[in-house]
Amino acid sequence: MGQPVRDYLLTLCVTAAVTYLLTGPVRKFAIAVGAMPAIRARDVHREPTPRLGGIAMFGGLCAGLIVADHLHNLRSVFELSNEPRALLSGAALIWLIGVLDDKFELDALIKLGAQMIAAAVMVIQGLTILWLPIPGVGTVALTQWQGTLLTVALVVVTINAVNFVDGLDGLAAGMVCIASAAFFLYAYRLWIGYGIEAAAPATLFAAILMGMCLGFLPHNMHPARIFMGDSGSMLIGLVLAAGAISVTGQVDPDSMRIFFEGSERGATHAMLPVFIPLVLPLTIIAIPAADLVLAIVRRTWNGQSPFAADRGHLHHRLLEIGHSHSRAVLIMYFWSALIAFGAVAYSVHSASMWIVFVILAASAVGLVLLLLPRFTPRTPHWANRFVPPRYRHRAAERASAPSYEEKQAPVTSGAQQGLEGAQMGEEGPERAPVAVGVSGVNGATAIGPRSHLPERRSIDSPR
């Protein structure tokens, strides 16, 4: 059992290394071809940043599949299933459309059509939902058209959910990495722990997806040096959807009733293994999917197109209530991990109430972190000089702050004042000390103030 873990770890590391090493050259290529649009009113970054990070991520995907095909314990995935080839075909198509969009800004309907075609390509090659596990009913077989429509819908929803959440540096890659880690644990348990061979492709997809995100994150964390763009967000969304489809529609739910053999609550748990394969893939993309649904409802209610950009995403709200960029990203990470790993833990020990208590306690901690800007502590007056300005009393800050007239007064150095006094035949006034770093005085800013683009406090995806 240890050997498959090492093979998966090797595949993950190779994928991450290739993605990481390719991102630097891809960044230079994106700058050379001009794939770095100007700052928009809804952007939060303050300088033009290149896109096309999906090129490096696609290179990592190809490297991971090639390595896995040459490993003894993973070769059977390619011999017994056509799903890896189906994934590569759909990923290549959606990646190509994303690259074109990062450079030329394609219309939203064109991208939507390309997403449907990529999903159809995977369906034709066998990566499709064959049946649905319904609680209280059991396994419901789907017709060819029903399976195709449901597969296409799941792929499109997942791609756009990830695309919509790609609004802050490192947000989409980190959330998808967390989701794929939880999905890997679940799928690996099905295959290695219970011998369900049909879960092997989903396990491989999850490991490769983790490598793609981990390799790209060092370049994409705040402040980002490169954005994944649509070429990356749509790609990782499709890979995540492929794993969910593989487990939900390919693994026979009846074979997983062994999860709860011998349980005293067998009547209740008999339906749980049928239900979990359907729910778990949805919980993994719960946060992006909720953001997608809220965005569509909000824009439709306001009479806008569902694809129109706005500033009402969940990460926007976190910035608006006072969270910093990094803290907003970490909060989104926290909730994604809580939902995804909570579902996995419940699937393993559903009879243990302590799991529910832990999830509730973690949710309470998450709510406190979420509302932290509303409860910023204030220190006593005597301690104002010892703490950062954000923790001081407002009255003390106003008292120590310069007045409007003082701010508008012209700034002259002591040498200039003395020179003026000497020209007038008078003794120059006492020289006032000059603060280090004042623009136009000394240091690196002596030749004039540095030009900075105005800071934007909002952003919308896709980048």
C-alpha positions in Angstrom: 0.0 0.0 0.0 3.0 2.3 0.5 4.1 2.0 -3.0 1.1 3.7 -4.6 1.5 6.6 -2.2 5.1 7.1 -3.3 4.0 6.9 -7.0 1.3 9.5 -6.4 3.8 11.7 -4.5 6.3 11.4 -7.3 3.6 12.4 -9.8 2.5 15.3 -7.7 6.1 16.6 -7.3 7.0 16.3 -11.0 3.8 18.2 -11.9 4.5 20.9 -9.3 8.2 21.2 -10.4 7.4 21.4 -14.1 4.6 24.0 -13.5 6.9 26.1 -11.2 9.8 26.0 -13.7 7.7 26.9 -16.7 5.9 29.8 -15.0 9.0 32.1 -15.2 9.5 31.7 -19.0 5.8 31.9 -19.5 5.7 35.2 -17.7 8.4 36.6 -20.0 6.5 35.3 -23.0 3.3 36.9 -21.8 5.0 40.2 -21.5 6.6 39.9 -24.9 3.3 39.2 -26.7 1.4 41.8 -24.7 -0.8 39.6 -22.7 -0.9 42.0 -19.8 -4.0 44.3 -20.1 -4.1 47.8 -18.6 -5.5 48.3 -15.1 -9.3 48.4 -15.1 -11.5 50.2 -12.6 -12.5 46.9 -11.0 -8.9 45.6 -10.5 -7.1 45.5 -7.2 -3.6 45.2 -8.5 -1.8 48.5 -9.1 0.4 47.7 -12.1 -0.2 45.7 -15.3 0.4 42.0 -14.6 0.9 39.3 -17.3 -1.6 36.5 -17.7 -1.2 33.2 -19.5 -0.2 31.3 -16.4 -2.3 28.5 -17.7 0.4 27.6 -20.2 2.7 26.5 -17.4 -0.2 24.7 -15.6 -1.0 22.8 -18.8 2.7 21.8 -19.1 2.5 20.4 -15.6 -0.6 18.5 -16.4 1.0 16.8 -19.4 4.2 16.0 -17.4 2.1 14.5 -14.6 0.2 12.2 -17.0 3.4 11.1 -18.8 5.1 10.3 -15.5 2.1 8.4 -14.2 1.9 6.4 -17.4 5.4 5.1 -16.8 4.9 4.1 -13.1 4.1 0.5 -12.4 1.3 1.1 -9.9 -0.4 3.8 -12.0 0.0 2.3 -15.4 -3.2 0.3 -15.0 -5.2 3.5 -14.9 -4.2 4.1 -18.6 -4.6 0.4 -19.6 -8.0 -0.2 -18.1 -9.6 3.2 -18.6 -9.8 5.8 -21.3 -10.5 8.6 -18.9 -6.9 10.1 -18.8 -7.0 10.5 -22.5 -10.5 12.0 -22.4 -9.3 14.5 -19.7 -6.2 15.5 -21.8 -8.4 16.0 -24.9 -10.9 18.2 -23.1 -8.1 20.1 -21.2 -6.2 20.8 -24.4 -9.3 22.3 -26.0 -10.3 24.5 -23.1 -6.7 25.6 -22.5 -6.4 26.7 -26.1 -9.6 28.8 -25.8 -8.3 30.3 -22.5 -5.0 31.3 -24.1 -6.8 33.0 -26.9 -9.0 34.8 -24.4 -6.1 36.0 -22.3 -4.6 37.6 -25.4 -7.6 38.7 -27.4 -10.5 38.9 -24.9 -13.0 36.6 -26.4 -16.8 37.0 -26.0 -18.4 35.3 -23.1 -20.7 33.2 -25.3 -17.8 31.9 -27.3 -16.1 30.7 -24.1 -19.3 29.1 -23.0 -19.7 27.3 -26.3 -16.0 26.1 -26.0 -16.7 24.8 -22.5 -19.6 22.7 -23.8 -17.6 21.4 -26.6 -14.7 20.4 -24.3 -17.2 18.6 -22.0 -18.7 16.8 -25.1 -15.2 15.7 -26.2 -14.7 14.0 -22.8 -18.1 12.4 -23.0 -17.4 10.9 -26.4 -14.3 9.3 -25.0 -16.1 7.7 -22.1 -15.7 10.3 -19.2 -19.4 10.7 -18.5 -22.0 10.1 -15.7 -23.6 6.7 -16.2 -25.8 6.6 -13.1 -26.8 8.8 -10.2 -26.9 7.7 -6.5 -30.2 8.9 -5.1 -30.8 8.6 -1.3 -33.9 6.5 -0.5 -34.0 5.3 -4.1 -30.7 3.7 -4.9 -28.8 3.7 -8.1 -30.6 5.3 -11.0 -29.3 4.5 -14.5 -29.2 7.4 -17.0 -29.8 7.3 -20.7 -27.1 8.4 -23.0 -28.6 11.9 -23.5 -29.3 12.3 -19.8 -25.7 11.4 -18.9 -24.4 13.7 -21.6 -26.4 16.7 -20.5 -25.7 16.2 -16.9 -21.9 15.8 -17.5 -21.8 18.9 -19.7 -23.7 20.9 -17.1 -21.4 19.8 -14.3 -18.3 20.7 -16.3 -19.6 24.1 -17.3 -20.7 25.0 -13.7 -17.4 23.9 -12.2 -15.3 25.8 -14.8 -17.3 29.0 -14.3 -17.3 28.6 -10.5 -13.5 28.4 -10.4 -13.3 31.2 -13.0 -15.5 33.5 -10.9 -13.6 33.0 -7.7 -10.3 33.9 -9.4 -10.4 37.4 -8.1 -7.5 37.8 -5.7 -3.9 36.8 -5.8 -3.5 33.1 -5.0 -7.2 32.6 -4.3 -8.4 30.3 -7.1 -5.2 28.2 -7.1 -5.2 27.8 -3.3 -8.9 26.9 -3.1 -8.7 24.4 -5.9 -5.6 22.9 -4.2 -7.5 22.5 -1.0 -10.4 20.9 -2.8 -8.3 18.5 -4.7 -6.4 17.5 -1.5 -9.7 16.6 0.1 -10.9 14.8 -3.0 -7.6 12.8 -3.2 -8.1 11.5 0.3 -11.6 10.3 -0.5 -10.8 8.8 -3.9 -7.6 7.1 -2.6 -9.6 5.5 0.3 -12.1 4.1 -2.2 -9.4 2.6 -4.4 -6.6 1.5 -2.1 -8.6 1.0 1.1 -11.6 -0.8 -0.4 -10.3 -2.1 -3.7 -12.7 -0.1 -5.9 -10.7 0.1 -9.2 -13.0 2.6 -10.8 -11.8 5.3 -8.4 -8.2 5.1 -9.6 -8.6 7.8 -12.4 -10.1 10.3 -10.0 -7.3 9.7 -7.5 -4.7 10.4 -10.3 -6.6 13.5 -11.4 -6.6 14.9 -7.9 -2.9 14.3 -7.4 -2.0 16.0 -10.7 -4.3 18.9 -9.9 -2.6 19.5 -6.5 0.7 19.6 -8.3 -0.5 22.1 -10.8 -1.8 24.5 -8.1 1.2 24.0 -5.8 3.7 24.8 -8.6 1.9 27.9 -9.7 1.1 29.4 -6.2 4.6 30.7 -5.4 4.4 33.0 -8.5 0.8 33.9 -7.8 0.7 34.8 -4.1 0.2 38.4 -3.2 1.7 40.5 -4.8 1.3 38.3 -7.9 4.0 38.3 -10.5 1.7 36.5 -13.0 -2.0 35.6 -13.2 -3.3 32.2 -14.4 -5.9 33.9 -16.6 -8.7 32.1 -18.2 -6.2 29.6 -19.6 -5.5 28.5 -16.1 -8.8 29.0 -14.2 -10.8 27.1 -16.9 -8.2 24.4 -17.0 -8.1 23.6 -13.3 -11.9 23.9 -13.2 -12.2 21.2 -15.9 -9.7 18.9 -14.2 -11.6 19.2 -10.9 -14.9 18.5 -12.7 -13.4 15.4 -14.4 -12.5 13.9 -11.1 -16.0 14.6 -9.7 -17.6 13.0 -12.7 -15.3 10.0 -12.5 -16.2 9.2 -8.9 -19.9 10.2 -9.1 -20.8 8.6 -12.4 -18.3 5.7 -12.8 -18.0 4.2 -9.3 -20.9 1.9 -8.5 -22.5 3.2 -5.3 -23.7 -0.3 -4.3 -20.1 -1.4 -4.0 -19.5 1.1 -1.2 -22.0 -0.3 1.2 -19.1 -2.1 2.9 -18.3 1.3 4.6 -20.8 0.6 7.3 -21.0 -3.2 7.5 -21.7 -4.3 11.0 -23.0 -0.9 12.1 -25.7 -0.8 14.7 -27.4 1.9 12.7 -27.3 0.0 9.5 -30.7 1.1 8.3 -29.7 4.7 8.3 -26.1 4.2 7.1 -27.2 1.9 4.2 -28.3 5.0 2.3 -25.3 7.1 3.3 -22.7 5.5 1.0 -25.1 6.0 -1.9 -25.5 9.7 -1.0 -21.9 10.6 -0.3 -20.5 10.2 -3.8 -23.1 12.6 -5.0 -22.6 15.2 -2.3 -18.8 15.2 -1.8 -17.9 16.6 -5.3 -20.4 19.4 -4.7 -19.1 20.2 -1.2 -15.6 20.5 -2.7 -16.7 23.4 -4.9 -19.2 24.7 -2.4 -17.7 28.1 -2.0 -17.0 28.8 -5.7 -20.4 27.4 -6.6 -22.2 29.6 -4.0 -20.3 32.6 -5.4 -21.4 31.7 -8.9 -25.1 31.3 -8.0 -25.1 34.6 -6.1 -23.4 36.4 -8.9 -26.0 35.1 -11.5 -28.9 36.0 -9.2 -27.5 39.4 -8.4 -26.8 40.4 -12.0 -30.1 39.0 -13.3 -32.0 40.9 -10.6 -30.2 44.1 -11.6 -31.1 43.6 -15.2 -27.5 42.7 -16.3 -26.1 39.8 -18.2 -25.0 36.9 -16.0 -21.5 37.3 -17.6 -21.3 41.0 -16.9 -18.5 41.9 -14.5 -19.4 43.5 -11.2 -17.9 44.0 -7.7 -20.1 41.8 -5.6 -18.2 38.6 -5.3 -17.5 37.1 -1.9 -13.9 38.2 -1.9 -15.1 41.8 -2.8 -17.2 41.8 0.3 -14.3 40.7 2.5 -12.3 43.6 1.3 -15.2 46.0 1.7 -15.7 45.1 5.4 -12.1 45.8 6.2 -10.0 42.7 5.6 -6.6 43.0 4.0 -5.9 41.2 0.7 -3.9 38.4 2.4 -6.5 37.9 5.2 -9.4 37.8 2.8 -7.6 35.0 0.9 -6.8 33.1 4.1 -10.5 33.3 5.2 -11.6 31.9 1.9 -9.0 29.1 2.3 -10.3 28.4 5.8 -13.9 27.9 4.7 -13.1 25.8 1.7 -10.9 23.5 3.8 -13.6 23.3 6.5 -16.4 22.3 4.1 -14.2 19.9 1.9 -12.3 18.1 4.7 -15.4 18.1 6.9 -17.3 16.2 4.3 -14.5 13.7 3.9 -14.2 13.2 7.7 -17.9 12.7 7.9 -17.8 10.1 5.2 -15.2 8.2 7.2 -16.8 8.4 10.6 -20.4 9.4 10.2 -21.4 7.8 13.4 -19.0 9.9 15.5 -20.7 13.0 16.9 -17.3 14.6 17.7 -16.8 15.3 14.0 -20.0 17.4 14.0 -18.8 19.2 17.2 -15.4 19.9 15.6 -17.0 21.3 12.5 -19.4 23.5 14.5 -16.5 24.8 16.6 -14.4 25.5 13.5 -17.4 27.3 12.0 -17.6 29.5 15.1 -13.9 30.4 14.8 -14.5 31.1 11.1 -17.3 33.5 11.9 -15.1 35.4 14.4 -12.4 35.7 11.8 -14.9 36.8 9.3 -16.3 39.6 11.5 -12.9 40.6 12.9 -12.8 44.1 11.3 -16.1 44.9 13.1 -14.5 44.2 16.5 -11.1 45.8 16.2 -9.8 46.3 19.7 -8.8 49.7 21.0 -6.1 50.2 23.5 -6.2 52.7 26.5 -5.0 56.3 25.9 -1.8 55.8 27.8 -0.7 52.9 25.5 -1.4 54.6 22.2 2.3 55.3 21.5 3.2 51.6 21.9 0.7 50.1 19.4 0.1 50.4 15.7 -2.1 53.3 14.5 -5.0 51.0 13.6 -5.5 50.1 17.3 -5.4 53.6 18.7 -8.4 55.6 19.8 -9.8 57.8 17.0 -9.8 60.9 19.2 -6.1 60.5 20.0 -5.4 60.0 16.3 -7.3 63.2 15.4 -5.5 65.1 18.1 -2.1 64.1 16.9 -2.9 64.4 13.1 -1.9 67.7 11.4 -4.6 70.1 10.5 -5.8 70.8 6.9 -3.9 74.1 6.9 -0.7 72.4 8.0 -1.0 69.8 5.3 -1.5 72.5 2.6 1.4 74.7 3.8 4.4 74.6 1.4 7.3 72.4 2.6 10.7 74.1 2.5 13.9 72.8 3.9 16.0 74.6 6.5 18.7 75.5 3.9 16.1 77.1 1.7 14.7 79.2 4.6 18.2 80.3 5.6 19.0 81.3 2.0 15.8 83.4 1.8 16.7 85.1 5.0 20.3 85.9 3.9 19.0 87.4 0.6 16.7 89.7 2.7 19.6 90.8 4.9 18.2 89.1 7.9 19.3 86.2 9.9 17.8 83.0 8.7 15.3 81.3 10.9 16.1 78.3 12.9 16.5 75.2 10.7 13.9 72.6 11.1 14.9 69.0 10.9 14.0 67.3 7.6 12.4 63.9 7.7 14.3 61.2 5.9 12.6 59.9 2.8 10.6 63.1 2.0 10.2 63.3 -1.7 12.5 65.9 -3.3 14.9 66.0 -0.4 17.2 63.1 -0.1 17.6 59.4 -0.6 16.2 57.4 -3.5 13.4 59.9 -4.0 15.7 62.9 -4.3 15.0 63.4 -8.1 11.2 63.6 -7.5 8.3 61.6 -6.3 7.9 58.1 -7.6 5.0 57.6 -9.9 2.5 55.1 -8.6 -0.7 54.0 -10.2 -3.7 54.7 -8.0 -4.7 51.9 -5.7 -7.8 50.0 -6.7 -9.9 48.4 -4.0 -12.0 46.1 -6.1 -11.5 43.3 -8.6 -13.6 41.0 -10.7 -12.8 37.7 -12.3 -11.7 36.4 -14.7 -8.3 38.1 -14.8 
